[in-house]
């Protein structure tokens, strides 16, 4: 990621919010040096993602979840 996002880790924390782990996930997310709202939407991640996830489109939702 050109913006420095640790995309797999951010997804891991985001996925934990679906269970009863939102508080712990937010605490860990808040410690990240680069958060989802730093995504510049360049789409460079798409060519590297083995699951072809459009992370640039999802990062705003993740940022909102951890607001």
C-alpha angles and dihedrals in degrees: 000000000000090000092053099248117160090219099181091051093047090051090049091054092044091051090053089061089068088067126046092284101093096114094050092042091052092049090054092042091053089059093057113112091216119035134194093266088066091069109123094199094237094140094223088131092063094068090052099044112101089202094049093234114170094227094173089064093047101044094079089057091048091049090051092050091055096043 
